[in-house]
Amino acid sequence: MEITLQKSKNDTFVPVNLLCDFTGGKNVPVINNSNPVFSWASKGNGASSLQSAFRIKLYEYNDSDNILWDSGKIISPDNCYRYSGPALKKHGKYTWKVTIWNNNENSGNYSSQATFITGSFNPKDNFKTAQSMVELNRILPNKLISTGRDSYFIDFGKDAFARLELTLETESPITLEIAVGEVLAGNNKLFVPKPQTHECGRRYRKLSLYLTPGRKTYKLEFPAPYLHDDYQIWGYNCREDVAIKCPEQIGELIPFRYCEITGYKKALAKTDVVQLAASYPFNDNAALFSSSDENLNRIWDFCKYTIKATSPFGVYIDGDRERQPYGGDCFINQLSHYCCDREYSLARNTLDYFFSVGTDWPFESILSIILVAYNDYLYTGNIDYCEKYYKNLQAMLFDEFARNDGILVTTEVNGEHPIFEKFRTRLKLLRDLIDWPKETRDDYDIGDVNTVANSFYFRALNAMGHISDALKKSKDSTKYRRKAECLKIAMHKCLYNPETGLFVDCEGSSHSSVQANLHAVSSGVASNQQIPRIIKFLDARGMRCGVWAAQFLLEAFYKAGKPDNALRLMTSKGKNSWFNMLKEGATMTMECWSMDLKNNLDWNHPWATAPVNIIARYLMGIRPLEPGFRKILIQPQPGDLQSASIRQPTIRGDINIAFTRDKHKFTLELTIPGNSTGKAVLPAVFNGNRIIKLLVNSAEVEYSVVNGNIVIDNIVPGGYKFILEF
């Protein structure tokens, strides 16, 4: 039995938070698309605030008397619509607004006007157009210390891709030495890596600055790195052709937190030294999280800041050593970004990169690109990118490598092969990733048929089934769903060991690693009967994996209903933990847990931000049940956490959740945004105690228990307070 909640039919509604091509927020978006998609959220309460129709009007900028395009009344509950009016001008500026009708056929007021700017409409300028929105944030030092008669040490508090601005004074010409870097060697002393060694993954650069008489402001010009540059790791070049260049209007960026100035004889004030930290438009207050566990709060802030700080390239990058997008990195980066801000264009820009410049080498990483496209549809409700790249996505399913039983054979491919004619790769190479670096693979036994790659294949087939449904390609949908089912049966037959109750690493192996089993659970390959034994094994092994697999390990625990296991790992202070990164001095997540595991790791790698999306999607339980959050799942799993609250931005508006718990009561406060409905799944048993009473907004209501949970469906927009007494 489900409980349907209804509210007043007289509540107000109005469109807010207008986006053009899913970008902009409070900034003016620049779009390189002659037919952009307009989207909006709705501010309102009650069933009457659900949208039934909308109307959009477009104007030339500063000319609101002349309507350039009027969509007319469009009967639809959707909160996005593609422009179909007269041709827009290149490098033009426009404003638009929208009004909506509710399901009682009443219309509200028009929204405030939103502005956007167009680019050249040349696809070659997509990245340049995106980067034109990158902005510099002025950060003053947290600490400025005189370390000698003419030397200073500066700490800006956080690492950032940045430039350096100095306001200095001299009576006669002098030359200063300026050094910036990410890592300390000791108290108030920068770590200086040995040239062209693995140590250069920890960024450092030293420059000379010539001062002329008078008080002047200098913006240091960092030279572009090049292959065999003393400041680069030998063999790497973050400026090679496939690497993402820094925004032209900003200049070369280098990640740094600290600065040393030598040779300046005057007094230096904090306002004289500014870190110009670059980022794509990012609303720091869009997502907020707080809990009774201060350690968890620190990890959330750490990962959230990483998403902002690694964004100034207009696409998702894998860190500063390479500055390239990778599909697996992008998958985690995207999920975390979507839980931090109401901004969806970076993931789309990255998909453009994959299909124009090329994909990377791991099978799992390329299969992840399908998941990125599907997530774009889930979180925006717009199927355009999946439709645009549908054939490319189909090619990434590796049909050539599938056996008759459905299993994917991922033998290394190196050199010429027909697969490379179907989609671009930056290297003509395909290989299993499993986890990275190799030292974190838990002694994985890599063969030709691997559990990890096939678990990703299972995810990708299911995602393609949903994408095909949305595109009304019913034959394809049926094909992909059948393939997924056949694959699951085959994996149980040749990759599951019934004697141990675990999945083996590869066909014919007797070794069962953490990676094989965490992916079997998180992907949905493992059956309900198999999961308890696997979870017991994973819990005993702990974080015996890298930061990449950690995303799926945490998912596995939550999907198995073991939130405390995941919470312990997120707040652990062991060697393989996010706290260890903080302990080593990082303020952006690192490529690996520690220098001991990967000596060339970089200190600015967003693929390690799993806790942000895990907290939002599983601990607080916010996930889209229908694309574009038309319907929202609310399924918190607090475990032993006493209290927590979150503001989660979505394409349709903010979701607010706060809970508190003790032995006999669980209280959940919830706000559903306008034009969405919700489904809450709440525990019927807490600490071994069964529910005896349910109150909703102070009124006791009847309930029934379904699979150990109370299901409250059809929750319309508005605020609610649920109290469960046990």
Residue pairs with C-beta under 8 A, 6 or more apart in sequence:
1 702
1 703
1 704
1 706
2 704
2 711
2 712
2 713
2 714
3 696
3 701
3 702
3 703
3 711
3 712
3 713
4 713
4 714
5 696
5 712
5 714
5 715
5 716
5 720
6 46
6 47
6 716
7 45
7 46
7 47
7 716
7 717
7 718
8 45
8 46
8 48
9 46
9 47
9 48
9 104
10 46
10 48
11 44
11 45
11 46
11 48
11 49
11 717
11 718
12 43
12 44
12 45
12 49
12 108
13 42
13 43
13 44
13 48
13 49
13 51
13 100
13 102
13 108
13 674
13 675
14 42
14 43
14 44
14 100
14 108
14 109
14 111
15 40
15 41
15 42
15 43
15 54
15 98
15 99
15 100
15 108
15 110
15 111
16 40
16 41
16 42
16 43
16 111
16 112
16 653
17 25
17 40
17 41
17 342
17 653
18 24
18 38
18 39
18 40
18 96
18 97
18 98
18 111
18 112
18 114
19 25
19 29
19 38
19 39
19 40
19 114
19 342
19 344
19 651
20 29
20 31
20 36
20 37
20 38
20 96
20 114
20 116
21 29
21 31
21 33
21 36
21 37
21 116
21 345
22 37
22 39
22 343
22 344
22 345
22 348
22 380
22 382
22 651
23 29
23 31
23 133
23 281
23 343
23 344
23 345
24 114
24 116
24 281
25 281
25 283
25 286
25 341
25 342
25 343
26 281
26 283
27 133
27 135
27 281
28 115
28 116
28 117
29 116
29 117
29 133
29 345
30 116
30 117
30 118
30 119
30 129
30 130
30 132
30 133
31 116
31 117
31 118
31 119
31 129
32 118
32 119
32 120
32 121
32 122
32 123
32 125
32 126
32 129
32 130
33 118
33 121
34 87
34 88
34 118
34 121
35 82
35 83
35 84
36 82
36 83
36 116
37 80
37 81
37 82
37 83
37 382
37 384
38 56
38 80
38 81
38 82
38 83
38 96
38 98
39 79
39 80
39 81
39 380
39 382
39 651
40 79
40 80
40 98
40 100
40 111
41 79
41 650
41 651
41 652
41 653
41 673
41 674
41 675
42 49
42 51
42 79
42 100
42 652
42 653
42 673
42 674
42 675
42 717
43 653
43 673
43 674
44 102
44 108
44 674
44 675
44 717
45 674
45 717
45 718
45 719
46 716
46 717
46 718
47 103
47 716
47 717
48 102
48 103
48 104
48 106
49 102
49 674
49 675
49 716
49 717
50 77
50 102
50 103
50 674
50 675
50 677
50 716
50 717
51 76
51 77
51 79
51 100
51 101
51 102
51 103
51 674
51 675
52 75
52 77
52 101
52 102
52 103
52 105
53 73
53 74
53 75
53 76
53 100
53 101
54 71
54 73
54 74
54 76
54 79
54 81
54 98
54 99
54 100
54 101
55 70
55 71
55 72
55 73
55 74
55 98
55 99
55 100
56 69
56 70
56 71
56 74
56 81
56 96
56 97
56 98
57 67
57 69
57 70
57 71
57 96
57 97
57 98
57 110
58 67
58 68
58 69
58 70
58 83
58 85
58 94
58 95
58 96
59 66
59 67
59 68
59 94
59 95
59 96
59 113
60 66
60 68
60 92
60 93
60 94
60 95
61 92
61 93
61 94
61 95
61 115
62 95
64 95
64 113
68 85
68 86
68 94
69 83
69 84
69 85
69 86
71 81
71 84
71 85
73 101
74 81
77 630
77 675
78 381
78 628
79 381
79 628
79 651
79 652
79 675
80 380
80 381
80 382
80 628
80 651
82 384
88 94
88 118
89 118
90 118
90 119
90 120
90 121
91 117
91 118
91 119
91 120
92 117
92 118
93 115
93 116
93 117
93 118
94 115
94 116
94 117
94 118
95 113
95 114
95 115
96 113
96 114
96 116
97 110
97 111
97 112
97 113
97 114
98 110
98 111
99 107
99 108
99 109
99 110
99 111
100 107
100 108
100 675
101 107
101 108
102 108
119 125
119 128
119 129
119 132
120 129
123 352
123 356
126 349
126 352
127 244
127 314
127 315
127 349
127 352
127 353
128 248
130 280
130 314
130 315
130 345
130 346
130 349
131 247
131 248
131 249
131 312
131 313
131 314
132 247
132 249
133 280
133 281
133 314
134 247
134 249
134 250
134 278
134 279
134 280
134 311
134 312
134 313
134 314
135 278
135 279
135 281
136 162
136 163
136 250
136 276
136 277
136 278
137 276
137 277
137 278
137 279
138 165
138 274
138 275
138 276
138 277
139 156
139 157
139 158
139 160
139 162
139 274
139 275
139 276
139 277
140 156
140 270
140 271
140 273
140 274
140 275
141 154
141 155
141 156
141 157
141 270
141 273
141 275
142 155
142 156
142 157
143 153
143 154
143 155
143 157
144 152
144 153
144 154
144 155
144 268
144 269
144 270
144 273
145 152
145 153
145 154
145 188
146 152
146 268
147 153
147 188
147 260
149 265
150 262
150 263
150 264
150 265
151 260
151 261
151 262
151 263
151 264
152 260
152 261
152 264
152 268
152 273
153 188
153 189
153 258
153 259
153 260
154 258
154 259
154 260
154 261
154 273
155 257
155 258
156 256
156 257
156 258
156 259
156 275
157 257
157 587
158 257
158 277
158 305
158 309
158 587
158 588
159 182
159 255
159 256
159 257
159 309
159 586
159 587
159 588
159 603
159 604
160 255
160 256
160 257
160 275
160 277
160 278
160 279
160 309
161 253
161 254
161 255
161 277
161 278
161 279
161 309
161 310
161 312
161 320
161 604
162 253
162 254
162 255
162 256
162 275
162 276
162 277
162 278
163 219
163 220
163 222
163 250
163 251
163 252
163 253
163 275
163 276
163 278
164 178
164 180
164 219
164 220
164 256
164 259
164 273
164 274
164 275
164 276
165 217
165 218
165 219
165 220
165 273
165 274
165 275
165 276
166 178
166 209
166 217
166 218
166 220
166 261
166 272
166 273
166 274
167 215
167 216
167 217
167 218
167 271
167 272
167 273
168 176
168 211
168 215
168 216
168 218
168 264
168 266
168 268
168 272
169 214
169 215
169 216
169 266
170 211
170 212
170 213
170 214
170 266
171 213
172 213
173 210
173 211
173 212
173 213
174 210
174 211
174 263
174 264
174 265
175 208
175 209
175 210
175 211
175 263
176 208
176 209
176 211
176 261
176 262
176 263
176 264
177 206
177 207
177 208
177 209
177 260
177 261
177 262
177 263
178 206
178 207
178 208
178 209
178 220
178 259
178 260
178 261
178 262
179 190
179 192
179 204
179 205
179 206
179 207
179 259
179 260
179 262
180 190
180 204
180 205
180 254
180 256
180 258
180 259
180 260
181 190
181 191
181 192
181 202
181 203
181 204
181 205
181 256
181 257
181 258
182 191
182 202
182 203
182 204
182 255
182 256
182 257
182 258
182 603
182 604
183 190
183 191
183 202
183 204
183 258
183 585
183 603
184 190
184 191
184 258
184 585
185 191
185 192
190 204
190 258
190 260
191 199
191 202
191 204
192 204
193 199
193 200
193 201
193 202
193 204
193 231
194 200
195 230
195 231
196 228
196 229
196 230
196 232
196 233
196 234
197 233
197 234
198 233
198 599
198 600
199 599
200 230
200 231
200 232
200 233
200 600
201 233
201 321
201 591
201 599
201 600
201 601
201 602
201 603
202 602
202 603
203 231
203 254
203 255
203 256
203 320
203 602
203 603
204 231
205 222
205 231
205 254
205 256
207 220
207 222
209 218
209 220
211 218
219 276
221 251
221 252
222 251
222 252
222 253
222 254
223 252
224 239
224 246
224 252
225 231
225 232
225 237
225 238
225 239
226 232
226 237
226 239
227 235
227 236
227 237
227 240
228 234
229 237
232 238
233 321
233 600
236 321
236 322
237 243
238 320
238 321
238 322
238 323
239 245
239 323
242 324
242 357
242 358
242 426
243 322
243 323
243 324
244 313
244 314
244 315
244 317
244 323
244 324
244 325
244 353
245 313
246 252
246 253
246 312
246 313
247 278
247 312
247 313
247 314
250 278
250 312
253 278
253 312
254 320
255 320
255 588
255 603
255 604
256 275
257 587
259 273
259 275
261 268
261 273
277 309
278 312
279 308
279 309
279 311
279 312
280 311
280 312
280 314
280 343
280 346
281 343
282 307
282 308
282 311
282 340
282 341
282 343
283 341
283 342
283 343
283 649
284 308
286 340
286 341
286 342
286 647
286 649
287 304
287 339
287 340
287 341
287 616
287 646
287 647
287 648
287 649
288 645
288 646
288 647
289 297
289 300
289 304
289 615
289 616
289 620
289 644
289 645
289 646
289 647
290 297
290 644
290 645
290 646
291 297
291 641
291 643
291 644
291 645
292 641
292 642
292 643
292 644
293 567
293 571
293 641
295 571
295 573
295 579
296 567
296 570
296 571
296 611
296 615
296 641
298 579
298 582
299 570
299 571
299 578
299 579
299 611
300 611
300 612
300 615
302 578
302 581
302 582
302 587
302 589
303 336
303 578
303 589
303 608
303 609
303 610
303 611
303 612
304 336
304 340
304 609
304 612
305 587
305 588
306 588
306 589
306 604
306 606
306 608
306 609
307 333
307 336
307 337
307 340
307 341
307 606
307 609
307 612
308 340
309 588
309 604
310 316
310 317
310 319
310 333
310 588
310 604
310 605
310 606
311 337
311 346
313 323
314 346
314 349
315 325
315 346
315 349
315 350
315 352
315 353
316 325
316 329
316 330
316 333
316 334
316 337
316 346
316 347
316 350
316 606
317 323
317 324
317 325
317 329
317 606
318 324
318 325
318 326
318 329
318 605
318 607
319 591
319 602
319 604
319 605
319 606
320 602
320 604
321 591
321 600
321 602
324 360
324 426
325 350
325 353
325 354
325 360
326 360
326 362
326 365
326 607
327 354
327 359
327 360
327 362
327 365
327 366
327 367
327 368
327 369
327 372
328 360
328 362
328 364
328 365
328 368
328 433
328 548
328 607
329 365
329 605
329 606
329 607
330 347
330 350
330 354
330 368
330 369
330 372
331 368
331 369
331 371
331 372
331 375
332 548
332 551
332 606
332 607
332 608
332 609
332 610
332 613
333 347
333 606
333 607
333 609
334 346
334 347
334 350
334 372
334 375
334 376
335 375
335 613
335 617
336 606
336 609
336 610
336 612
336 613
337 343
337 346
337 347
338 344
338 347
338 375
338 379
338 613
339 612
339 613
339 615
339 616
339 617
339 648
340 612
340 649
341 649
342 649
342 650
342 651
344 376
344 379
344 380
344 651
347 372
347 375
347 376
348 376
348 385
350 372
351 369
351 372
351 373
351 376
351 385
351 389
354 369
354 424
355 389
355 392
355 423
355 424
356 424
357 424
357 426
358 424
358 425
358 426
359 365
359 366
359 369
359 396
359 423
359 424
359 425
359 426
360 366
360 425
360 426
360 427
361 425
361 426
361 427
361 429
361 430
361 431
362 430
362 431
362 432
362 433
363 398
363 408
363 410
363 430
363 431
363 432
363 433
363 453
363 456
364 432
364 433
364 434
364 452
364 453
364 456
365 433
366 396
366 398
366 423
366 430
367 396
367 397
367 398
367 453
367 456
367 457
367 459
367 460
368 456
369 393
369 396
370 393
370 396
370 397
370 460
370 463
370 464
370 467
371 459
371 460
371 463
373 385
373 386
373 389
373 393
373 463
373 467
374 386
374 463
374 464
374 466
374 467
376 382
376 385
376 386
377 383
377 385
377 386
377 466
377 467
377 470
377 627
378 624
378 627
378 628
379 624
379 628
379 629
379 650
379 651
380 627
380 628
380 651
381 627
381 628
381 629
381 630
381 651
382 628
383 467
383 470
383 471
383 627
386 393
386 467
386 470
386 471
387 471
390 467
390 471
392 423
393 464
393 467
394 464
395 422
395 423
396 423
396 460
397 457
397 460
397 461
397 464
398 408
398 410
398 419
398 457
400 418
400 419
401 408
401 409
401 410
401 411
401 419
402 408
402 409
402 483
403 409
403 490
405 486
405 489
405 490
405 493
405 494
406 483
406 486
406 487
406 489
406 490
407 449
407 454
407 487
407 490
407 491
407 494
407 507
408 449
408 453
408 454
408 457
408 487
409 448
409 449
410 430
410 431
410 432
410 448
410 449
410 450
410 453
411 448
412 429
412 430
412 431
412 432
413 419
413 428
413 429
413 430
413 431
414 428
414 429
414 430
414 431
415 428
416 428
417 428
417 430
419 430
420 428
432 446
432 450
432 452
432 453
433 452
433 548
434 441
434 444
434 446
434 450
434 452
434 515
435 441
435 442
435 444
435 452
435 515
435 545
435 546
435 548
435 549
436 546
436 548
436 592
437 546
437 592
437 597
437 598
439 597
439 598
440 544
440 545
440 546
440 549
440 576
440 592
440 593
440 597
441 513
441 515
441 545
441 546
442 513
442 514
442 515
442 541
442 544
442 545
443 511
443 513
444 452
444 505
444 511
444 513
444 515
444 516
445 504
445 505
445 506
445 509
445 511
445 513
446 505
446 506
447 505
447 506
447 507
447 508
447 509
448 506
448 507
449 494
449 495
449 506
449 507
450 505
450 506
450 516
451 491
451 495
451 503
451 504
451 505
451 506
451 515
451 516
451 517
451 519
451 520
452 505
452 515
452 516
452 519
454 487
454 491
454 495
454 525
455 491
455 519
455 520
455 522
455 523
455 525
456 519
456 523
457 487
458 484
458 487
458 488
458 491
458 523
458 524
458 525
459 523
459 524
461 480
461 481
461 483
461 484
461 487
462 480
462 481
462 484
462 524
464 476
464 480
465 477
465 480
465 481
465 484
466 477
468 474
468 476
468 477
468 480
469 477
470 627
488 525
491 503
491 520
491 525
492 525
492 527
494 507
495 503
495 504
495 506
495 507
495 516
496 502
496 503
496 504
496 530
497 503
497 504
497 510
497 512
500 512
501 530
501 533
501 534
501 537
502 512
502 516
502 517
502 533
502 534
502 537
503 512
503 516
503 517
503 520
503 525
503 526
503 534
504 510
504 511
504 512
504 516
505 511
505 512
505 513
505 515
505 516
512 537
514 538
514 541
514 544
514 545
514 549
514 553
515 545
515 549
517 526
517 534
517 537
517 538
517 556
518 538
518 545
518 549
518 552
518 553
518 556
519 525
519 549
519 552
519 556
520 526
520 530
520 534
521 531
521 534
521 535
521 538
521 556
521 559
521 560
522 552
522 553
522 555
522 556
522 559
523 552
524 559
526 534
531 560
532 560
534 556
534 560
535 556
535 557
535 560
535 562
535 565
538 553
538 556
538 557
538 565
539 557
539 562
539 565
542 569
542 572
542 574
542 576
543 550
543 553
543 569
543 572
543 574
543 576
543 577
543 593
544 576
545 553
545 576
546 592
546 593
546 597
547 589
547 590
547 591
547 592
547 593
547 605
547 607
547 608
547 610
548 607
550 569
550 608
550 610
551 610
551 613
551 614
553 566
553 569
554 566
554 569
554 570
554 610
554 611
554 614
554 618
555 614
555 618
557 563
557 565
557 566
557 569
558 566
558 614
558 618
558 619
558 637
559 618
561 637
563 618
563 619
563 637
563 638
563 639
564 639
564 640
566 614
566 618
566 619
566 639
567 619
567 639
567 640
567 641
569 577
570 578
570 611
570 614
570 615
571 579
572 578
572 579
573 579
573 580
573 583
574 580
575 593
575 594
575 596
576 593
576 594
577 593
578 589
578 608
578 611
580 593
580 594
581 589
581 590
581 593
581 594
581 608
584 590
584 594
584 595
586 603
588 603
588 604
588 605
588 606
589 604
589 605
589 606
589 607
589 608
589 609
590 601
590 602
590 603
590 605
590 608
591 598
591 601
591 602
591 603
591 605
591 607
591 608
592 598
592 601
592 608
595 601
615 646
616 622
616 646
616 648
617 623
618 637
619 636
619 637
619 638
619 639
619 641
619 644
620 636
620 644
620 646
620 648
620 657
621 633
621 634
621 635
621 636
621 637
621 657
621 681
622 632
622 633
622 634
622 646
622 648
622 655
622 657
623 632
623 633
623 635
624 630
624 631
624 632
624 633
624 650
625 631
625 632
625 633
625 679
628 651
628 652
629 650
629 651
629 652
629 655
629 673
629 676
630 652
630 675
630 676
630 677
631 676
631 677
631 678
631 679
632 650
632 655
632 672
632 676
632 677
632 678
632 679
633 678
633 679
633 681
634 655
634 657
634 670
634 678
634 679
634 680
634 681
634 715
635 680
635 681
635 682
636 657
636 659
636 668
636 682
638 644
638 659
638 661
638 666
641 661
642 660
642 661
642 662
643 658
643 659
643 660
643 661
644 658
644 659
645 656
645 657
645 658
645 659
646 655
646 656
646 657
646 658
647 654
647 655
647 656
648 654
648 655
648 656
648 657
650 673
650 676
652 673
652 674
652 675
652 676
653 673
653 674
653 675
653 676
654 671
654 673
655 670
655 671
655 672
655 673
656 669
656 670
656 671
657 668
657 669
657 670
657 671
658 668
658 669
659 666
659 667
659 668
659 669
660 666
660 667
661 667
661 686
663 686
663 687
663 689
663 726
664 689
664 725
664 726
665 723
665 724
665 725
665 726
666 682
666 683
666 686
666 723
666 724
666 726
667 721
667 722
667 723
667 724
668 680
668 682
668 721
668 722
668 724
669 719
669 720
669 721
669 722
670 678
670 680
670 715
670 719
670 720
670 721
670 722
671 718
671 719
671 720
672 678
672 715
672 716
672 717
672 718
672 720
673 717
674 717
675 717
676 717
677 714
677 715
677 716
677 717
678 715
679 711
679 712
679 713
679 714
679 715
680 710
680 711
680 712
680 715
680 722
681 709
681 710
681 711
681 712
682 709
682 710
682 712
682 722
682 724
683 691
683 708
683 709
683 710
683 724
684 690
684 691
684 705
684 708
684 709
684 710
685 691
685 708
685 726
686 724
686 726
687 726
689 726
690 726
691 703
691 705
691 710
691 724
691 725
691 726
692 725
692 726
693 700
693 723
693 724
693 725
694 700
694 701
694 702
694 703
694 710
694 722
694 723
694 724
694 725
695 701
695 721
695 722
695 723
695 725
696 712
696 720
696 721
696 722
697 720
697 721
698 721
703 710
704 710
710 724
712 722
